[in-house]
Amino acid sequence: MPQILVRQLTSEAHHALKAHARQQNRSAESLAREILESALVPESRTGLGNRIAAIWDGANLSDVDLERHRTPYEPSDLQ
């Protein structure tokens, strides 16, 4: 896995990172990794199911019939 070294970090930022990590019972490295990933990795990495659910979030589906069609499936003869 790639690594990165951050130079010239201000003392204030370093102390804030360490304090925040300590409050969450985590290492400063894991917190820094989470901060970088959340700032840089696009939200589109969420799964397809979550994206579909977000589209329908808040929709009134009380009148929608979601029962599965029970007709048996006949496979195609490909020969």
Contacts in CASP RR format, 6 or more apart in sequence:
PFRMAT RR
TARGET T0000
AUTHOR 0000-0000-0000
METHOD contacts of the structure
MODEL  1
MPQILVRQLTSEAHHALKAHARQQNRSAESLAREILESALVPESRTGLGN
RIAAIWDGANLSDVDLERHRTPYEPSDLQ
6 32 0 8 1.000
17 28 0 8 1.000
17 31 0 8 1.000
17 32 0 8 1.000
18 28 0 8 1.000
20 31 0 8 1.000
21 27 0 8 1.000
21 28 0 8 1.000
21 30 0 8 1.000
21 31 0 8 1.000
24 31 0 8 1.000
44 51 0 8 1.000
END
